Amino acid sequence: MTDTYTVRLEPVGVEFEVEEDETILDAAFRQGIALPHGCKEGQCSACKCVQLDGETEMLKYSTFALNDMEKDSGHILMCRTLAYSDVEIELLNYDEEVLAKSIPVKQFTGKIVDFNKLTHDIRGVQIELDAPLKFWAGQYVDITVKTEMGEEITRSFSMANPPSETQKLGFIIKKYPDGRFSNELDDGGIKAGAEVRVEGPYGMCFRREERQGPVILVGAGSGMSPVWSILNDQVTSGEDRPIYFFYGARSQNDLFKLDEIGALTAAHPNVEFIPVLSHADDDESWTGERGFVHECVDTRLKALGIDGEGDVYACGPPPMIDALSPVLFMHDFETDRIFYDKFTPTSGSSGH
């Protein structure tokens, strides 16, 4: 029988059980306690905290996420830590609203019911689950599918549908040159009807409710997926907030969902869609914004006089997120009003 210990989180005073063969983060997920997390693989430092008491061991991790000096001073990564006694932990980053809205991570089975080509490198995928999945707009799940060759592939993808749709999930997936999941879709290794395992929900970049000020959405590539979920959830929430939806792409051929976006903005005048093209200098038919999306966000925030007001949800590749961060800092946005989701291609087990 597996030994079970108690983890106590300070300064919030939350306690939960952890089994000897699971990480502290997985134990928290299982019991519906949403702790800060990112990659779940010891690569990103989002779940870094201080161990105050107890006996633990850490699985393999990156020293970029936790350097030797931090380890020597009692810091741990919850996603890589196994407990061998009762443990007391001091959280370095926590959000009481997130803790209060936690949803237990569960496993589901389902099947791919449809997929379609949205652009030359963006795919839409529909998965139908055997049971409803509760999640918050902007969250993601881990999807495991078996190819026709019998190989299992697990990847993380954000839901594009709003949380009101709990059993038929939509995903917007970018195709990378060496992306196993998306290339198997194109090459026929994963077909409609394929059975999948889905685990979740995960993610801290979800829509916060009953806040003041504008909602600023920034997406690029498959970052459209969680942004689309957040956008639709926001407009149906009944909250009267202006919404500025920025989307960065290379050319007009990389824009999609334009009819749906047009219908949404026509029905909701408080929503403004601002597509930004980075490679449209020679496109005389393009009358919209040119340049990089973070530059347009900067210009538009200045024109609107928005400094530190409202919430920002930014989802897309790391270069976009990294370029946007100083822009938001210069506009006086507090860190608790900025929510990021970096989409990274990976050969490992995750990556949007």
N, C-alpha and C positions, 0 to 999 in steps of 0.2 A: 504494500500500500504506500502511495506517495505521501511524504510528509508535507504538512501544510503549515505556513507561518503567517504572521500578521504584519502588514506594512502600514505604518502610520505616516501621514503626510502633514508636515508643518509648513506654514503657520495656519493651515485651514482645518486641522484636526480631523481629517477624513481617514478612516481605516478600511482596509480590505484584505482579503486573503490572497496568498500566492502559494501555488504548489511548487515543489522543489524543482520540477523539470520545465517550468515556464518562466519567461522573463517577467520582470515587474510590470513592464508596459503592457504585455499581453494579458496579464492577470487583471490589470485595471480595465482594459478594453472589454474583457469577458464579463466584467461586473458593472459595466456602464459608467465607468469613471473616465472622463475624457481628460487625459493629461497632455501637456504640450508634446507634440511629436511632428516629425517630418518624414524622413526616409524609412524609419523603422529598421534600419540595417547598420547603425553605428557609423554613419557617414556624415551627418549634418549638424549634430550638436543641439538640435531643438529640444531634446529631452534631457539635457544635462541638468544635474542637480547635485546636492551635497548629502552624502551619507553621514548621519549624525551618530548612528548606533547600529550594531548588528554585524552579522557575518555574511559576506556576499562574494561572488566571483563574477568577473566579466568575460563574456565570450569575445571573440576577435572583433576589433573595431579599428577605425581609422584614427591615427594620431592628429589628423586635421580636426576631427570632432572633439577629441579629448587629448591634450598633450600630457607629457609625463609630469610636469609641474602640477597641473590640475589634479591628476590622478593621485599624486603624493599628498595633496592637500585635502583629499577626501571626496573629490568630485567623481561622479559616476554617470553613465548613460543608461537610462532606465530600459531602453530597448535591447540592451546587451547584458543586463544584470540578472543573475540568478541568486535567490536567497537561500541561505542555509541556517537561518535563525529568524526570529522576529527582527524587523528592520525599521528604523526611524529615518525619515528623509526630509530634508528642507528643500522645498520647491524654489527655484530661482525665478521662474516665470509661470504665472498661473492667472487664470481668468475665472472669477467666481461665477460669471454668467455661463461660461462654457461648462464648468463643473455641474451647474444646476440643470443644464440642458443635455446631459450625457445620454447617449443611446447605446445599449450593449451591442458589442460586435457579435454578429452571428454568421453562421454558414448557411448558404442556400444552394440549391441546384436549379438549373434552368437550361434553356437552349437558345441559340441564336436563331431568331425568326426572320431577320432581314438585314441586309447591308447594301449600301449604295455609295456611288462615287459622287462626292460633293464638289471636289476640284481635282486637279491632277495628283495631289498628294494628301487630300483630306477624305476620310471615309466616314460614313454614318453607319452605326451598328445598333440593332435593336435586339435586346435580350429579354425573354419572358421567364420570370421566376416561378417556382412552385409555391411560393408563399410571399406575402407582402414584406417589403423592406422599408423600414422607417429610416429617414435620413433628413438632414437639413440641406437646403439649397446651397450648392458649392462643394459638397463632400464627394468622396470617391470610394471605390471598392477595389479589391484585388480580384481579378478574373483569371481562372485557370481553365485552359481548354486543351484538349488532346488533338494533335494533328492527325491526318490520315496515315502518317508514318508511325503513329503511336507515341510520339514525343509530347510531353506535357509542357506548356508554356504558361507562365503566370506573369501578368502585368497589372499595373494600377491605372485605372481610368476614372475620370470624373463623370458623374451623371449629367446629361444635358437636359433631362426632363425635370419639371418641378416636383417637389416632395408630395404633391397631391396624387401623383402617379406612382404607385408603390410596387407594382408587380410587372409592368412592362417598362423597362429602362432603356433610355437612349444614350448613346455615346458618340462623341465626335473625336475621331482618332487620326493623328497625323502619321503619314507613312514616311519612315526614315529609310535611307539606303540599306542599312543593316538591321532594320527593325523586324524582329522575328514575327511578332503577332500580326502587324499590318501587312507584311509581305506574304504571309501565309493566307491572309484573306484574299489578296489579289491573285495569288498563284494557285488557289483552289485547295490548299492544304487544310483550310478551315472553311467549312461550307455552312450555308443555312441549314438548320436542323442539328448542328453540332451541339452536343451537350457541354455544359460549362458548370464550374463551381464558382460561386461568388461569395466573398467574405467582406463584411463591412457593417456599418460605414466607418470611414476614417476621414481625417482632415480637420484642420482648424479654420480654413478659409471658407466659412459659411455665413450666410446672411444673418446679421444681427437685427433684432426687432425693436420697434419703438424707440428709435434714435432720432435725433434732430439733424437738420441740414441736408444737403444734397447727397445723392448716391452716385459715386463716380466708379464706373466699370471700365477696366482696361484689359483688353484681350488681344492675343495674336495667335495665329495658327490654331491648334486644337484647344488653346485657351478659351475659345468660344464655348466649349462644352460647359464648364461650371458657370461661366458668365451668363450663358443663356438660361441656365436653371435659376440663378440668382435674379436675373432680370424679370423672368416670368413670375417668380414667386413674389417679387417686390410689387409688381403692378397689380397683382391680385390681392395684396395684403390690405388694401384700403388706406394705407398710409399716404398722405399727401406730401410727397417729397419730389423735388426735381431730380431727374435721372439723366446723367451724361454718359453715353455708351461709346467709348473709343475702341476702335478695332484696327490694328495694324496689319497690313499685308504688303506684298511686293507689287502686285499689279492688279488690274481689274479682274483678271482671270482667277485670282486667289480669293475673291469675295464670294460669299455664298449666303444662303438664307435671306437674300435681299427682299424677296416678296413677303416673307413672314415678318421681317423687320419693318417693312413699309406698312403692313397691316397693323402691326402693334403700335407704331408711332402715330398712325392716323387715329387709332382708337384711344390712345393715351397721349394727349398733347404735352404732358409733363416729361415725356421721354424724348431725348435728342440723340440721334445716331450720328457719330462722327467717324467715318472710315478714313484711314490715313494710308497712302501708298508711298512706299519708299523707293520704288523703281518706276515712276510714271513720268519722268522728265520728258520723254519723247512721245507721250500719249496726249495728243491734242484734244481727244474726246473726254478726258478726265477733267472735271471742273471742281473736284473736291480738294481736300487737304493733301499736301505732298510732304515728304520727309519721314522722319521716324516718329513713332507714336508718342514716345515720351516728350519729344519736342513740341508736339501739338498739344499734349496735356498741359505743358508749361505755359504755352501761349494762351490757351483757352482759359486756364485758371486765372491768369493775369487779367484777361479781358473781362471775366466775370467777377473779378474781385473776390475770389474764393481763397481764403487763407486759413487753413486749419479747420474748416467747417465741413461736417459731413463725414461719410465713410468711404474708403477706397477699397475696392476689390480688384486685384490685379493678377491675371492668370496667363501664363505663357512661358516662352523659353527664358533661361537664365539671363541672357544679355539684355532682354527687354526689362526684366525685373531689376537688374543691377543698374540700368540707366535711369529707370523711373525713381528709384529710392532717393537719390539726392534732390530730384525735382520736388518730391513731396516734402522732404525735409526743409527745403528753401521756402515752401509755402506753409510752413508751421503746422504740418499735420503731426499729431501725437502718434506714437507707435500703437496705442490701443485703438486707433481709428483706421489703421492700415492692415489689410489682410492679403497675404501673398500666397500664390501656389505656383512654384516653379516646375515646369514640365521638362523633364530631361530624358533623352533616349538612353537606354541602358542595355547592357547584355546580361544584367543580373535579373533579380526577380521582380523589380518594380520599375516604374517610369511611365509617366502619362504619355 
